[in-house]
């Protein structure tokens, strides 16, 4: 009986080691893709930062940065369901699908990118998985037109925040995530921010930060407090903004467990 118990414990330990190894591989595969997008962001928008803190080793939160024709810049921040290996798998699938949208289908408008991704996910991935396991991806898609001095946004169950003339504003996307039938049936609103109004600080983010429990009463951080944080740090140098956002998260979380992947991508447009 004792030998059987030891054998089971040994097998459990081996299984845990394998899972950790697989997650490490997923993280390395993600890092190849993330490195390319980080370099693109730094080249196209030097006044920018990415604060990323996965809940596990690999992450379901992701970003995509690419140059478009006519001197435009595409920036996507997304949140795939699940953590670790599952999140990393869905991120890599979406990254490939976005690349297909841009280069094969020649789709560049934010709302059209979301619609095409919704179609591809529903037809190619969600069609073969059970209802409770369908991929529902929350995304913010921005296209910056430097010649027209505009930023066009469309979102799937996500929003962006931006600061102009000392005022924090928010732009909301569709109520539905990509990969759902409801998204297919509804319009994906597209909104344009005028960059001629002065320096604009833009923040794209997933819900991991605002959903984090902590503080003196163990409550969620909440979106309003996150907006206030963006307004508080926006005048700082870019590296300082990232550091203060990181410190704010860690201070709030304290000894609480991290509940989700965390991602904030910020940039400044003069």
C-alpha atoms as an extended CHARMM CRD file, in Angstrom:
* protein
*
       270  EXT
         1         1  UNK       CA              0.0000000000        0.0000000000        0.0000000000  PROA      1               0.0000000000
         2         2  UNK       CA              2.8310000000        2.3280000000        0.9540000000  PROA      2               0.0000000000
         3         3  UNK       CA              4.6830000000        1.5330000000       -2.2720000000  PROA      3               0.0000000000
         4         4  UNK       CA              1.5340000000        2.3190000000       -4.2730000000  PROA      4               0.0000000000
         5         5  UNK       CA              1.2670000000        5.7070000000       -2.5250000000  PROA      5               0.0000000000
         6         6  UNK       CA              4.9290000000        6.4750000000       -3.2710000000  PROA      6               0.0000000000
         7         7  UNK       CA              4.4650000000        5.4820000000       -6.9180000000  PROA      7               0.0000000000
         8         8  UNK       CA              1.4310000000        7.7960000000       -7.2530000000  PROA      8               0.0000000000
         9         9  UNK       CA              3.3440000000       10.7010000000       -5.6850000000  PROA      9               0.0000000000
        10        10  UNK       CA              6.2770000000       10.0960000000       -7.9930000000  PROA      10              0.0000000000
        11        11  UNK       CA              3.9890000000       10.0660000000      -11.0440000000  PROA      11              0.0000000000
        12        12  UNK       CA              2.2940000000       13.2790000000       -9.8820000000  PROA      12              0.0000000000
        13        13  UNK       CA              5.6710000000       14.9770000000       -9.5110000000  PROA      13              0.0000000000
        14        14  UNK       CA              6.6600000000       13.8360000000      -13.0140000000  PROA      14              0.0000000000
        15        15  UNK       CA              3.3820000000       15.1780000000      -14.4240000000  PROA      15              0.0000000000
        16        16  UNK       CA              3.9450000000       18.5520000000      -12.7460000000  PROA      16              0.0000000000
        17        17  UNK       CA              7.4750000000       18.7030000000      -14.1530000000  PROA      17              0.0000000000
        18        18  UNK       CA              6.1370000000       17.9390000000      -17.6410000000  PROA      18              0.0000000000
        19        19  UNK       CA              3.4750000000       20.6450000000      -17.3840000000  PROA      19              0.0000000000
        20        20  UNK       CA              6.0930000000       23.1510000000      -16.2420000000  PROA      20              0.0000000000
        21        21  UNK       CA              8.3180000000       22.0960000000      -19.1480000000  PROA      21              0.0000000000
        22        22  UNK       CA              5.4900000000       22.4630000000      -21.6750000000  PROA      22              0.0000000000
        23        23  UNK       CA              4.6050000000       25.8700000000      -20.2650000000  PROA      23              0.0000000000
        24        24  UNK       CA              8.2520000000       26.9040000000      -20.5770000000  PROA      24              0.0000000000
        25        25  UNK       CA              8.2040000000       25.9070000000      -24.2410000000  PROA      25              0.0000000000
        26        26  UNK       CA              4.9660000000       27.8830000000      -24.7460000000  PROA      26              0.0000000000
        27        27  UNK       CA              6.5750000000       30.9170000000      -23.1180000000  PROA      27              0.0000000000
        28        28  UNK       CA              9.6310000000       30.6840000000      -25.3930000000  PROA      28              0.0000000000
        29        29  UNK       CA              7.4180000000       30.3760000000      -28.4830000000  PROA      29              0.0000000000
        30        30  UNK       CA              5.4930000000       33.4660000000      -27.3650000000  PROA      30              0.0000000000
        31        31  UNK       CA              8.6890000000       35.3690000000      -26.6960000000  PROA      31              0.0000000000
        32        32  UNK       CA              9.8140000000       34.9740000000      -30.3220000000  PROA      32              0.0000000000
        33        33  UNK       CA              6.5990000000       36.6880000000      -31.4340000000  PROA      33              0.0000000000
        34        34  UNK       CA              6.5470000000       39.2760000000      -28.6490000000  PROA      34              0.0000000000
        35        35  UNK       CA             10.1400000000       40.2890000000      -29.3530000000  PROA      35              0.0000000000
        36        36  UNK       CA              9.2470000000       41.1710000000      -32.9450000000  PROA      36              0.0000000000
        37        37  UNK       CA              6.2670000000       43.2860000000      -31.8740000000  PROA      37              0.0000000000
        38        38  UNK       CA              8.2110000000       45.0340000000      -29.1060000000  PROA      38              0.0000000000
        39        39  UNK       CA             10.9010000000       45.9760000000      -31.6240000000  PROA      39              0.0000000000
        40        40  UNK       CA              8.2480000000       47.2500000000      -34.0390000000  PROA      40              0.0000000000
        41        41  UNK       CA              6.6740000000       49.3680000000      -31.2980000000  PROA      41              0.0000000000
        42        42  UNK       CA             10.0020000000       50.8450000000      -30.2510000000  PROA      42              0.0000000000
        43        43  UNK       CA             10.9400000000       51.6550000000      -33.8460000000  PROA      43              0.0000000000
        44        44  UNK       CA              7.6090000000       53.2200000000      -34.7960000000  PROA      44              0.0000000000
        45        45  UNK       CA              6.7110000000       54.8210000000      -31.4720000000  PROA      45              0.0000000000
        46        46  UNK       CA              9.8480000000       55.3590000000      -29.3800000000  PROA      46              0.0000000000
        47        47  UNK       CA              7.8280000000       57.1040000000      -26.6410000000  PROA      47              0.0000000000
        48        48  UNK       CA              6.0890000000       53.8950000000      -25.5810000000  PROA      48              0.0000000000
        49        49  UNK       CA              6.1540000000       51.1390000000      -22.9650000000  PROA      49              0.0000000000
        50        50  UNK       CA              4.7320000000       47.6990000000      -22.2910000000  PROA      50              0.0000000000
        51        51  UNK       CA              4.0180000000       46.5170000000      -18.7430000000  PROA      51              0.0000000000
        52        52  UNK       CA              3.2860000000       42.7950000000      -18.8580000000  PROA      52              0.0000000000
        53        53  UNK       CA              2.9260000000       40.4400000000      -15.9210000000  PROA      53              0.0000000000
        54        54  UNK       CA              1.6300000000       36.9380000000      -16.7240000000  PROA      54              0.0000000000
        55        55  UNK       CA             -0.2320000000       35.0890000000      -13.9750000000  PROA      55              0.0000000000
        56        56  UNK       CA              1.6990000000       31.9580000000      -14.8960000000  PROA      56              0.0000000000
        57        57  UNK       CA              4.7890000000       31.5610000000      -17.0610000000  PROA      57              0.0000000000
        58        58  UNK       CA              3.0480000000       31.9170000000      -20.4430000000  PROA      58              0.0000000000
        59        59  UNK       CA              0.2700000000       34.4410000000      -21.0210000000  PROA      59              0.0000000000
        60        60  UNK       CA             -3.1540000000       34.8530000000      -22.6010000000  PROA      60              0.0000000000
        61        61  UNK       CA             -2.6220000000       38.6160000000      -22.8420000000  PROA      61              0.0000000000
        62        62  UNK       CA             -0.8690000000       39.6650000000      -26.0270000000  PROA      62              0.0000000000
        63        63  UNK       CA              0.0530000000       42.5560000000      -28.3220000000  PROA      63              0.0000000000
        64        64  UNK       CA              0.6200000000       42.9780000000      -32.0540000000  PROA      64              0.0000000000
        65        65  UNK       CA              2.3780000000       45.9250000000      -33.7080000000  PROA      65              0.0000000000
        66        66  UNK       CA              2.8630000000       46.3400000000      -37.4540000000  PROA      66              0.0000000000
        67        67  UNK       CA              3.3940000000       49.0610000000      -40.0260000000  PROA      67              0.0000000000
        68        68  UNK       CA              0.6230000000       49.4840000000      -42.6090000000  PROA      68              0.0000000000
        69        69  UNK       CA              0.6070000000       51.1450000000      -46.0380000000  PROA      69              0.0000000000
        70        70  UNK       CA              0.3900000000       54.9570000000      -46.2020000000  PROA      70              0.0000000000
        71        71  UNK       CA              2.5550000000       55.4820000000      -43.1270000000  PROA      71              0.0000000000
        72        72  UNK       CA              0.0440000000       54.0020000000      -40.6820000000  PROA      72              0.0000000000
        73        73  UNK       CA              0.6790000000       51.9400000000      -37.5500000000  PROA      73              0.0000000000
        74        74  UNK       CA             -1.4450000000       49.0460000000      -36.2970000000  PROA      74              0.0000000000
        75        75  UNK       CA             -1.4780000000       48.2910000000      -32.5630000000  PROA      75              0.0000000000
        76        76  UNK       CA             -3.5230000000       45.4760000000      -31.0220000000  PROA      76              0.0000000000
        77        77  UNK       CA             -3.8400000000       44.4800000000      -27.3770000000  PROA      77              0.0000000000
        78        78  UNK       CA             -5.7890000000       41.3120000000      -26.6940000000  PROA      78              0.0000000000
        79        79  UNK       CA             -6.9120000000       38.9910000000      -23.9190000000  PROA      79              0.0000000000
        80        80  UNK       CA             -7.4250000000       35.3090000000      -24.7040000000  PROA      80              0.0000000000
        81        81  UNK       CA             -9.2490000000       33.0980000000      -22.1860000000  PROA      81              0.0000000000
        82        82  UNK       CA             -7.1670000000       30.9200000000      -19.9080000000  PROA      82              0.0000000000
        83        83  UNK       CA             -3.6370000000       31.1720000000      -18.6130000000  PROA      83              0.0000000000
        84        84  UNK       CA             -0.3760000000       29.4240000000      -19.3130000000  PROA      84              0.0000000000
        85        85  UNK       CA             -0.3440000000       26.9460000000      -22.1920000000  PROA      85              0.0000000000
        86        86  UNK       CA             -3.9750000000       27.5230000000      -23.2650000000  PROA      86              0.0000000000
        87        87  UNK       CA             -3.5710000000       31.3070000000      -23.3130000000  PROA      87              0.0000000000
        88        88  UNK       CA             -0.2760000000       31.0680000000      -25.2130000000  PROA      88              0.0000000000
        89        89  UNK       CA             -1.8100000000       28.7190000000      -27.7910000000  PROA      89              0.0000000000
        90        90  UNK       CA             -4.7250000000       31.0670000000      -28.4700000000  PROA      90              0.0000000000
        91        91  UNK       CA             -2.3830000000       34.0580000000      -28.6600000000  PROA      91              0.0000000000
        92        92  UNK       CA             -0.2660000000       32.3730000000      -31.3300000000  PROA      92              0.0000000000
        93        93  UNK       CA             -3.3900000000       31.3910000000      -33.2980000000  PROA      93              0.0000000000
        94        94  UNK       CA             -4.7010000000       34.9840000000      -33.2260000000  PROA      94              0.0000000000
        95        95  UNK       CA             -1.2730000000       36.3730000000      -34.1680000000  PROA      95              0.0000000000
        96        96  UNK       CA             -1.2520000000       34.1990000000      -37.2960000000  PROA      96              0.0000000000
        97        97  UNK       CA             -4.8490000000       35.1470000000      -38.1550000000  PROA      97              0.0000000000
        98        98  UNK       CA             -4.0890000000       38.8820000000      -37.8390000000  PROA      98              0.0000000000
        99        99  UNK       CA             -1.1230000000       38.4580000000      -40.1820000000  PROA      99              0.0000000000
       100       100  UNK       CA             -3.4120000000       36.7080000000      -42.6820000000  PROA      100             0.0000000000
       101       101  UNK       CA             -5.9010000000       39.5900000000      -42.4260000000  PROA      101             0.0000000000
       102       102  UNK       CA             -3.1980000000       42.1250000000      -43.2170000000  PROA      102             0.0000000000
       103       103  UNK       CA             -1.2390000000       40.3690000000      -45.9470000000  PROA      103             0.0000000000
       104       104  UNK       CA             -3.5270000000       37.8240000000      -47.5900000000  PROA      104             0.0000000000
       105       105  UNK       CA             -6.9060000000       39.5100000000      -47.2000000000  PROA      105             0.0000000000
       106       106  UNK       CA             -5.4820000000       43.0750000000      -47.2610000000  PROA      106             0.0000000000
       107       107  UNK       CA             -7.8260000000       44.1490000000      -44.4640000000  PROA      107             0.0000000000
       108       108  UNK       CA             -6.4870000000       47.1220000000      -42.4940000000  PROA      108             0.0000000000
       109       109  UNK       CA             -9.4700000000       48.9330000000      -40.9160000000  PROA      109             0.0000000000
       110       110  UNK       CA             -9.8370000000       48.1620000000      -37.1660000000  PROA      110             0.0000000000
       111       111  UNK       CA            -13.4870000000       47.1060000000      -37.2790000000  PROA      111             0.0000000000
       112       112  UNK       CA            -12.9300000000       44.9940000000      -40.4110000000  PROA      112             0.0000000000
       113       113  UNK       CA             -9.9590000000       43.2470000000      -38.7510000000  PROA      113             0.0000000000
       114       114  UNK       CA            -12.1980000000       42.3200000000      -35.8190000000  PROA      114             0.0000000000
       115       115  UNK       CA            -14.9600000000       41.0670000000      -38.1180000000  PROA      115             0.0000000000
       116       116  UNK       CA            -12.5310000000       38.9560000000      -40.1270000000  PROA      116             0.0000000000
       117       117  UNK       CA            -10.9850000000       37.4820000000      -36.9780000000  PROA      117             0.0000000000
       118       118  UNK       CA            -14.4550000000       36.6630000000      -35.6810000000  PROA      118             0.0000000000
       119       119  UNK       CA            -15.2840000000       34.8340000000      -38.9070000000  PROA      119             0.0000000000
       120       120  UNK       CA            -12.0050000000       32.9200000000      -38.9550000000  PROA      120             0.0000000000
       121       121  UNK       CA            -12.2400000000       31.8960000000      -35.3030000000  PROA      121             0.0000000000
       122       122  UNK       CA            -15.8350000000       30.7510000000      -35.6330000000  PROA      122             0.0000000000
       123       123  UNK       CA            -15.2440000000       28.8540000000      -38.8780000000  PROA      123             0.0000000000
       124       124  UNK       CA            -11.8270000000       27.3440000000      -38.1810000000  PROA      124             0.0000000000
       125       125  UNK       CA            -11.4340000000       26.9420000000      -34.4120000000  PROA      125             0.0000000000
       126       126  UNK       CA            -14.6970000000       27.3410000000      -32.5330000000  PROA      126             0.0000000000
       127       127  UNK       CA            -16.5380000000       25.1040000000      -34.9880000000  PROA      127             0.0000000000
       128       128  UNK       CA            -14.6370000000       22.0500000000      -33.6780000000  PROA      128             0.0000000000
       129       129  UNK       CA            -14.6050000000       22.6610000000      -29.9020000000  PROA      129             0.0000000000
       130       130  UNK       CA            -17.3510000000       22.2270000000      -27.2670000000  PROA      130             0.0000000000
       131       131  UNK       CA            -19.4980000000       25.2480000000      -26.3810000000  PROA      131             0.0000000000
       132       132  UNK       CA            -17.8510000000       25.8300000000      -22.9920000000  PROA      132             0.0000000000
       133       133  UNK       CA            -14.3530000000       25.8120000000      -24.5240000000  PROA      133             0.0000000000
       134       134  UNK       CA            -14.9110000000       28.2390000000      -27.4060000000  PROA      134             0.0000000000
       135       135  UNK       CA            -12.2680000000       30.9440000000      -27.8160000000  PROA      135             0.0000000000
       136       136  UNK       CA            -13.7180000000       34.3490000000      -26.9350000000  PROA      136             0.0000000000
       137       137  UNK       CA            -10.9830000000       36.9390000000      -27.4450000000  PROA      137             0.0000000000
       138       138  UNK       CA            -11.2320000000       40.4740000000      -26.0430000000  PROA      138             0.0000000000
       139       139  UNK       CA             -9.3060000000       42.9410000000      -28.2120000000  PROA      139             0.0000000000
       140       140  UNK       CA             -8.4820000000       46.5980000000      -28.7900000000  PROA      140             0.0000000000
       141       141  UNK       CA             -7.4160000000       47.5150000000      -32.3230000000  PROA      141             0.0000000000
       142       142  UNK       CA             -5.9060000000       50.9260000000      -33.1340000000  PROA      142             0.0000000000
       143       143  UNK       CA             -4.6520000000       52.3410000000      -36.4170000000  PROA      143             0.0000000000
       144       144  UNK       CA             -2.5830000000       55.5160000000      -36.1680000000  PROA      144             0.0000000000
       145       145  UNK       CA             -2.4830000000       57.6560000000      -39.3050000000  PROA      145             0.0000000000
       146       146  UNK       CA              0.4650000000       60.0020000000      -38.8860000000  PROA      146             0.0000000000
       147       147  UNK       CA             -0.3410000000       61.9380000000      -42.0640000000  PROA      147             0.0000000000
       148       148  UNK       CA             -3.9930000000       62.5490000000      -41.1420000000  PROA      148             0.0000000000
       149       149  UNK       CA             -3.1320000000       62.9420000000      -37.4430000000  PROA      149             0.0000000000
       150       150  UNK       CA             -5.8260000000       60.5190000000      -36.3170000000  PROA      150             0.0000000000
       151       151  UNK       CA             -6.1570000000       57.3490000000      -34.2600000000  PROA      151             0.0000000000
       152       152  UNK       CA             -8.9860000000       55.0040000000      -35.2560000000  PROA      152             0.0000000000
       153       153  UNK       CA            -10.1620000000       52.4720000000      -32.6820000000  PROA      153             0.0000000000
       154       154  UNK       CA            -12.4280000000       49.4410000000      -32.6350000000  PROA      154             0.0000000000
       155       155  UNK       CA            -12.7730000000       47.0820000000      -29.7000000000  PROA      155             0.0000000000
       156       156  UNK       CA            -14.2440000000       43.7110000000      -28.8190000000  PROA      156             0.0000000000
       157       157  UNK       CA            -15.2950000000       43.7980000000      -25.1470000000  PROA      157             0.0000000000
       158       158  UNK       CA            -12.3870000000       46.1670000000      -24.4510000000  PROA      158             0.0000000000
       159       159  UNK       CA            -11.8120000000       49.9070000000      -24.3740000000  PROA      159             0.0000000000
       160       160  UNK       CA             -8.9020000000       52.3240000000      -24.4790000000  PROA      160             0.0000000000
       161       161  UNK       CA             -8.0850000000       55.3610000000      -22.3440000000  PROA      161             0.0000000000
       162       162  UNK       CA             -6.3010000000       58.4840000000      -23.4890000000  PROA      162             0.0000000000
       163       163  UNK       CA             -5.2680000000       61.8310000000      -22.0330000000  PROA      163             0.0000000000
       164       164  UNK       CA             -5.5360000000       65.0950000000      -23.9560000000  PROA      164             0.0000000000
       165       165  UNK       CA             -5.0560000000       68.5740000000      -22.4480000000  PROA      165             0.0000000000
       166       166  UNK       CA             -4.9430000000       67.1170000000      -18.9520000000  PROA      166             0.0000000000
       167       167  UNK       CA             -8.2820000000       65.3110000000      -19.2920000000  PROA      167             0.0000000000
       168       168  UNK       CA             -8.6880000000       61.5220000000      -19.1780000000  PROA      168             0.0000000000
       169       169  UNK       CA            -11.1190000000       60.1050000000      -21.7330000000  PROA      169             0.0000000000
       170       170  UNK       CA            -12.2730000000       56.6120000000      -22.6120000000  PROA      170             0.0000000000
       171       171  UNK       CA            -13.4380000000       55.0090000000      -25.8450000000  PROA      171             0.0000000000
       172       172  UNK       CA            -15.5010000000       51.8330000000      -25.6810000000  PROA      172             0.0000000000
       173       173  UNK       CA            -15.8110000000       49.1070000000      -28.2870000000  PROA      173             0.0000000000
       174       174  UNK       CA            -18.3750000000       46.3740000000      -28.8980000000  PROA      174             0.0000000000
       175       175  UNK       CA            -19.9890000000       44.6640000000      -25.8970000000  PROA      175             0.0000000000
       176       176  UNK       CA            -19.0880000000       41.2790000000      -27.3750000000  PROA      176             0.0000000000
       177       177  UNK       CA            -15.8210000000       39.3890000000      -27.7230000000  PROA      177             0.0000000000
       178       178  UNK       CA            -14.3940000000       38.1220000000      -31.0030000000  PROA      178             0.0000000000
       179       179  UNK       CA            -15.2670000000       34.4680000000      -31.5380000000  PROA      179             0.0000000000
       180       180  UNK       CA            -18.9420000000       34.8090000000      -30.6140000000  PROA      180             0.0000000000
       181       181  UNK       CA            -22.0930000000       34.7040000000      -32.6750000000  PROA      181             0.0000000000
       182       182  UNK       CA            -23.2890000000       37.9290000000      -31.0280000000  PROA      182             0.0000000000
       183       183  UNK       CA            -20.2670000000       39.7980000000      -32.3800000000  PROA      183             0.0000000000
       184       184  UNK       CA            -21.1200000000       38.5430000000      -35.8710000000  PROA      184             0.0000000000
       185       185  UNK       CA            -24.6740000000       39.8330000000      -35.5550000000  PROA      185             0.0000000000
       186       186  UNK       CA            -23.8450000000       43.3000000000      -34.2250000000  PROA      186             0.0000000000
       187       187  UNK       CA            -21.9750000000       46.2570000000      -35.6770000000  PROA      187             0.0000000000
       188       188  UNK       CA            -18.4290000000       46.7990000000      -34.4540000000  PROA      188             0.0000000000
       189       189  UNK       CA            -18.3330000000       50.5600000000      -33.8320000000  PROA      189             0.0000000000
       190       190  UNK       CA            -15.2450000000       52.3950000000      -35.0710000000  PROA      190             0.0000000000
       191       191  UNK       CA            -14.2590000000       55.6860000000      -33.4760000000  PROA      191             0.0000000000
       192       192  UNK       CA            -11.6360000000       58.2620000000      -34.4290000000  PROA      192             0.0000000000
       193       193  UNK       CA             -9.5540000000       60.3650000000      -32.0610000000  PROA      193             0.0000000000
       194       194  UNK       CA             -8.2470000000       63.6800000000      -33.3990000000  PROA      194             0.0000000000
       195       195  UNK       CA             -4.5390000000       63.9970000000      -32.6620000000  PROA      195             0.0000000000
       196       196  UNK       CA             -4.4350000000       67.6570000000      -33.7230000000  PROA      196             0.0000000000
       197       197  UNK       CA             -5.7410000000       68.6470000000      -30.3200000000  PROA      197             0.0000000000
       198       198  UNK       CA             -2.2900000000       68.4010000000      -28.7290000000  PROA      198             0.0000000000
       199       199  UNK       CA             -0.1140000000       65.7300000000      -27.1830000000  PROA      199             0.0000000000
       200       200  UNK       CA             -2.1230000000       62.5530000000      -26.6800000000  PROA      200             0.0000000000
       201       201  UNK       CA             -1.1660000000       59.7920000000      -24.2340000000  PROA      201             0.0000000000
       202       202  UNK       CA             -2.8810000000       56.5140000000      -25.1470000000  PROA      202             0.0000000000
       203       203  UNK       CA             -3.2720000000       53.4480000000      -22.9120000000  PROA      203             0.0000000000
       204       204  UNK       CA             -4.4000000000       50.0250000000      -24.1300000000  PROA      204             0.0000000000
       205       205  UNK       CA             -4.9940000000       47.4530000000      -21.4100000000  PROA      205             0.0000000000
       206       206  UNK       CA             -6.5940000000       44.1480000000      -20.5320000000  PROA      206             0.0000000000
       207       207  UNK       CA             -8.8050000000       43.6420000000      -17.4800000000  PROA      207             0.0000000000
       208       208  UNK       CA             -6.1890000000       41.9050000000      -15.3240000000  PROA      208             0.0000000000
       209       209  UNK       CA             -5.0690000000       45.1040000000      -13.5810000000  PROA      209             0.0000000000
       210       210  UNK       CA             -8.5260000000       46.4340000000      -12.7390000000  PROA      210             0.0000000000
       211       211  UNK       CA             -9.7560000000       42.9980000000      -11.5850000000  PROA      211             0.0000000000
       212       212  UNK       CA             -6.8830000000       42.4880000000       -9.1460000000  PROA      212             0.0000000000
       213       213  UNK       CA             -7.8690000000       42.1440000000       -5.4830000000  PROA      213             0.0000000000
       214       214  UNK       CA             -5.8750000000       44.0530000000       -2.8960000000  PROA      214             0.0000000000
       215       215  UNK       CA             -5.6710000000       47.2530000000       -0.9170000000  PROA      215             0.0000000000
       216       216  UNK       CA             -6.5780000000       47.5170000000        2.7560000000  PROA      216             0.0000000000
       217       217  UNK       CA             -9.9980000000       45.8920000000        2.2240000000  PROA      217             0.0000000000
       218       218  UNK       CA             -9.1030000000       43.1990000000       -0.3220000000  PROA      218             0.0000000000
       219       219  UNK       CA            -11.2890000000       44.7250000000       -3.0460000000  PROA      219             0.0000000000
       220       220  UNK       CA            -10.8150000000       44.9280000000       -6.8320000000  PROA      220             0.0000000000
       221       221  UNK       CA             -8.7130000000       47.7920000000       -8.1910000000  PROA      221             0.0000000000
       222       222  UNK       CA            -11.5360000000       48.7430000000      -10.6180000000  PROA      222             0.0000000000
       223       223  UNK       CA            -11.4650000000       50.6610000000      -13.8970000000  PROA      223             0.0000000000
       224       224  UNK       CA            -12.0090000000       54.1390000000      -12.4310000000  PROA      224             0.0000000000
       225       225  UNK       CA             -8.9240000000       53.8340000000      -10.2480000000  PROA      225             0.0000000000
       226       226  UNK       CA             -6.9400000000       52.6180000000      -13.2680000000  PROA      226             0.0000000000
       227       227  UNK       CA             -8.0860000000       55.6650000000      -15.2740000000  PROA      227             0.0000000000
       228       228  UNK       CA             -7.0160000000       57.8840000000      -12.3880000000  PROA      228             0.0000000000
       229       229  UNK       CA             -3.6200000000       56.1730000000      -12.3830000000  PROA      229             0.0000000000
       230       230  UNK       CA             -3.1330000000       56.8830000000      -16.0960000000  PROA      230             0.0000000000
       231       231  UNK       CA             -4.0200000000       60.5260000000      -15.5340000000  PROA      231             0.0000000000
       232       232  UNK       CA             -1.6530000000       60.6990000000      -12.5700000000  PROA      232             0.0000000000
       233       233  UNK       CA              1.3940000000       59.3190000000      -14.4560000000  PROA      233             0.0000000000
       234       234  UNK       CA              0.8370000000       60.6460000000      -17.9860000000  PROA      234             0.0000000000
       235       235  UNK       CA              3.1680000000       63.6400000000      -17.6810000000  PROA      235             0.0000000000
       236       236  UNK       CA              6.0980000000       61.5250000000      -16.4860000000  PROA      236             0.0000000000
       237       237  UNK       CA              8.8500000000       60.2490000000      -18.7800000000  PROA      237             0.0000000000
       238       238  UNK       CA              7.8760000000       56.9680000000      -20.4490000000  PROA      238             0.0000000000
       239       239  UNK       CA             10.1640000000       54.7070000000      -18.3480000000  PROA      239             0.0000000000
       240       240  UNK       CA              8.8690000000       56.4080000000      -15.2030000000  PROA      240             0.0000000000
       241       241  UNK       CA              5.2620000000       55.8260000000      -16.2700000000  PROA      241             0.0000000000
       242       242  UNK       CA              5.9280000000       52.1130000000      -16.6450000000  PROA      242             0.0000000000
       243       243  UNK       CA              7.6960000000       51.9320000000      -13.2880000000  PROA      243             0.0000000000
       244       244  UNK       CA              4.9400000000       53.7890000000      -11.4520000000  PROA      244             0.0000000000
       245       245  UNK       CA              2.2310000000       51.6050000000      -13.0120000000  PROA      245             0.0000000000
       246       246  UNK       CA              4.1800000000       48.4900000000      -11.9920000000  PROA      246             0.0000000000
       247       247  UNK       CA              4.6410000000       49.8120000000       -8.4550000000  PROA      247             0.0000000000
       248       248  UNK       CA              0.9490000000       50.7160000000       -8.1820000000  PROA      248             0.0000000000
       249       249  UNK       CA             -0.0470000000       47.1750000000       -9.1600000000  PROA      249             0.0000000000
       250       250  UNK       CA              2.3600000000       45.4820000000       -6.7650000000  PROA      250             0.0000000000
       251       251  UNK       CA              1.4140000000       47.8190000000       -3.9230000000  PROA      251             0.0000000000
       252       252  UNK       CA             -2.2920000000       47.1590000000       -4.4520000000  PROA      252             0.0000000000
       253       253  UNK       CA             -1.8700000000       43.3810000000       -4.7890000000  PROA      253             0.0000000000
       254       254  UNK       CA              0.2520000000       43.1210000000       -1.6550000000  PROA      254             0.0000000000
       255       255  UNK       CA              0.0590000000       39.5290000000       -0.4120000000  PROA      255             0.0000000000
       256       256  UNK       CA             -2.9850000000       38.6300000000       -2.5190000000  PROA      256             0.0000000000
       257       257  UNK       CA             -2.6390000000       36.0740000000       -5.2980000000  PROA      257             0.0000000000
       258       258  UNK       CA             -2.5210000000       37.4860000000       -8.8250000000  PROA      258             0.0000000000
       259       259  UNK       CA             -5.9110000000       36.7180000000      -10.3740000000  PROA      259             0.0000000000
       260       260  UNK       CA             -5.1910000000       37.2060000000      -14.0840000000  PROA      260             0.0000000000
       261       261  UNK       CA             -2.5750000000       38.1190000000      -16.6630000000  PROA      261             0.0000000000
       262       262  UNK       CA             -1.8180000000       41.8480000000      -16.6510000000  PROA      262             0.0000000000
       263       263  UNK       CA             -0.9400000000       43.9830000000      -19.6830000000  PROA      263             0.0000000000
       264       264  UNK       CA             -0.7620000000       47.7530000000      -20.2050000000  PROA      264             0.0000000000
       265       265  UNK       CA              0.6390000000       49.2570000000      -23.4070000000  PROA      265             0.0000000000
       266       266  UNK       CA              1.1050000000       53.0200000000      -23.3970000000  PROA      266             0.0000000000
       267       267  UNK       CA              2.4470000000       55.5140000000      -25.9240000000  PROA      267             0.0000000000
       268       268  UNK       CA              2.6390000000       59.2360000000      -26.5550000000  PROA      268             0.0000000000
       269       269  UNK       CA              1.8080000000       61.0300000000      -29.7860000000  PROA      269             0.0000000000
       270       270  UNK       CA              2.9690000000       64.6410000000      -30.2270000000  PROA      270             0.0000000000
